[in-house]
Amino acid sequence: MKTREVAEGDFTKLAAAVRKVHFLSHLSIGEIQTMCRAIELVEYTPGEKVVKEGKKGDAFFIVYKGKVDVIVGKSLFNKGIAVATLGPGGFFGETALVKRTPRTATVICRTKVLAFKLGRKRFQALCIQNQNFRRAITIIAEERIDDSLDKTQ
């Protein structure tokens, strides 16, 4: 992983991506601007793990460019089940941040990936400052937990 500076044009695309994330789409322009200022741009290589199931969650991601595979049940002796492929605008990582639980999936880059990353400290600050943001992200985290349990049963 390599952190890159977020260019002015990236902020415009980030704001558009945030608007497309259904649980964040109701945020005001000011709330989106605040969120965008808290986000980093990170680069990953094909095959690189962005997050690993069972590990502590420290960030929420929105895919900017490229594709990632979401895999549950991956371990040393089990290759796991691919439950999704996410491209630009796809997001992951919110469940571990909201619930303070270990990661519920492994996410591996299928291609070179640029992703917007919101780290734990900035995430917590946004949740304290913005009730709409906290409510929205809590709802989607609960939905994702329910969905992942359904797919593994």
Summary of the structure (lengths in Angstrom):
residues: 153
radius of gyration: 14.8
end to end distance: 32.9
largest distance: 47.2
contacts: 477
relative contact order: 0.22
helix: 39%
strand: 33%
